[in-house]
């Protein structure tokens, strides 16, 4: 929800994706809230007023920091679901079929498509052309 409201500004969007990229490596609520403060301090002038105001209250530790960290992870996961069709071929095919039923236009990129052997290359070609 918060992420959706800040995606209109390119500078904020870049910082948001940088934060999301770092998020899986952040193991504690303290590290997550520290990164939130640091990443978005750099975009302070581009944030909406409510976000600039809220930045000064991001807790460093305690139950409220845990809540902020949980919300950050939850929002990042929701955003990722919009862009990642699946973690394997079966999940991706289900997502593609769902998009086709909705008659939506989309593209699908196969991540990790490096292949070593000829059978792997043929399998990847079948998957990407389906």
LUMMIVEX-302070 format. One record per atom (N, C-alpha, C): x negated, y, z negated; residue in one letter. Coordinates in steps of 0.1 Angstrom, whole numbers, plus 5000, padded with zeros to 4 digits. Example, Ala and Ser with C-alpha at 12.3 -4.5 7.8 and 13.67 -1.06 7.14 Angstrom:
residues 2
486849434922A
487749554922A
486849674922A
487249784929S
486349894929S
487150004921S
***
This chain:
residues 130
499249885000X
500050005000X
499150135000X
498250144991X
497350254990X
496550265003X
496050145008X
495250145020X
496050185032X
497250145033X
498150195044X
498250345044X
498350405033X
498550555032X
497250625035X
496150565035X
494850635038X
494250605051X
494950515059X
494350475072X
494450575083X
495050685081X
495250785092X
493950865094X
493050875085X
491750955087X
490650855090X
489950885101X
488850795106X
487750785095X
487350895089X
486250895079X
486650805067X
487850815063X
488350735052X
488450585056X
488950565068X
489050435073X
487650365074X
486650435078X
485350375079X
484850335065X
485050415055X
484650385041X
485450275036X
486750275039X
487650165035X
487150025040X
486750025053X
486249895058X
484949865053X
484049955050X
482849935043X
483049875029X
484049925022X
484349875009X
484849735010X
485749705019X
486349575021X
485249475025X
484249515033X
483149435037X
482349395025X
482149485015X
481349455003X
482149374993X
483449384993X
484249334982X
484049184979X
483849094988X
483648954984X
482448934976X
481449024977X
480249014969X
480349064955X
481349144953X
481549214940X
482249114930X
481649074920X
482148974911X
482849024898X
482649144895X
483249194882X
484149324885X
485049344876X
485949464878X
485049584877X
484049584869X
483149704868X
482449734881X
481949634888X
481349654901X
482349704911X
483549644911X
484549684921X
484949834919X
485149874906X
485550014904X
484450104906X
483150064904X
482050154907X
481950174922X
482050064930X
482050084944X
483150164949X
484350154944X
485450244948X
485150384946X
484550414934X
484250554931X
483150604941X
482050524943X
480950564951X
481350574966X
482050474971X
482450484985X
483350604988X
484350624980X
485350724983X
484950864978X
483850874970X
483351004967X
482751064979X
482150984988X
481551035000X
482651085010X
483851055008X
484951095017X
485951195010X
485551244999X
486451324990X
487251424998X
486551495007X
487251605014X
488351555024X
488251425027X
489151365037X
490351295030X
490251275017X
491251205010X
492551285008X
493751225007X
494851305004X
494751354989X
495451454986X
495351514972X
495551414961X
496551334963X
496951234952X
495751144950X
495051104961X
493851014960X
492651084953X
492451204957X
491351284951X
491551294936X
492851324932X
493151334918X
492951204911X
493451094917X
493350964911X
491950914909X
491050954918X
489650914918X
488950944904X
489351054898X
488651084886X
489150994874X
490150914876X
490650834866X
490450684868X
489650654878X
489350504880X
488450464868X
488950364860X
488250314848X
487050244852X
486050244843X
484850174845X
484950024839X
485650004829X
485849874823X
487049864815X
487349744810X
488649724803X
489749664811X
490849654805X
492049594812X
492549674823X
492349814822X
492849894834X
491849874845X
490549864843X
489649834854X
489949694860X
490349604852X
490749474857X
491949484867X
492849564863X
494049594871X
493749664884X
492849764883X
492449824896X
491649734905X
490849654899X
490049554907X
490949454914X
491949404906X
492949314911X
493749374923X
494149504921X
494849574931X
494049594944X
492749624942X
491849644954X
491749514961X
491549404954X
491449274961X
492749234968X
493849254961X
495149224967X
495449304980X
495149434979X
495349514991X
494449475002X
493149444999X
492249395009X
492649265016X
493149175008X
493749055014X
494949075023X
495849165019X
496949195027X
496549255040X
495549345039X
495049415052X
494349305061X
493649215055X
492949115063X
493949025070X
495048995064X
496048905070X
496548975083X
496549105084X
496949165096X
495949145108X
494749125104X
493649115115X
493048975117X
493248885107X
492648755108X
493748655110X
493748585121X
494848485124X
494748355116X
493548325112X
493348195104X
491848165101X
491648075092X
490248035089X
489847915097X
490747855104X
490447735113X
491347745125X
491147655134X
491847645147X
493347625144X
493747535135X
495147505133X
495847625128X
495247695118X
495947815113X
496047925124X
495047945132X
495048045142X
496148005153X
496347885156X
497347845166X
498747865160X
498947845148X
500247875141X
500548025142X
499448105139X
499648255139X
499948305153X
499248245163X
499448285177X
500848245182X
501348135178X
502648095181X
503748185175X
503448225163X
504348325156X
504448455163X
503248505167X
503148625175X
503848615188X
503748505195X
504448485208X
505948485206X
506448415196X
507848415193X
508448555191X
507548645185X
507948785183X
507748865196X
507248805206X
506948875219X
506048995217X
505048975208X
504049085206X
502849065215X
502249175219X
500949165226X
499849165217X
498849075219X
497749065210X
496549005217X
495349015211X
494248945216X
493648855204X
492948755208X
492448665198X
490948645201X
490148675191X
488648645192X
488348535183X
487448445189X
486948335181X
485648375174X
485748385161X
484548425154X
483648295151X
482348315152X
481448205149X
481448115161X
481648165173X
481748085185X
480448035191X
479348055184X
478048005188X
478147855189X
477647795200X
477647645201X
476247595204X
476047475200X
474747415202X
474747315213X
475847235214X
475847125223X
476947145234X
476847075245X
477847085256X
479247055251X
479446945243X
480846915238X
481347035230X
480547095222X
481047215214X
481447325223X
480647355234X
481047455243X
482347425250X
482547305254X
483847265261X
484947285251X
484747245239X
485847255229X
486147405227X
485147485225X
485347635223X
486047695235X
485747645247X
486347705259X
487847665260X
488247545255X
489647505255X
490347585245X
489747605233X
490447685223X
490647825227X
489647895234X
489848035237X
490748055249X
490947955258X
491747965269X
493247925267X
493447865255X
494847825252X
495747935250X
***
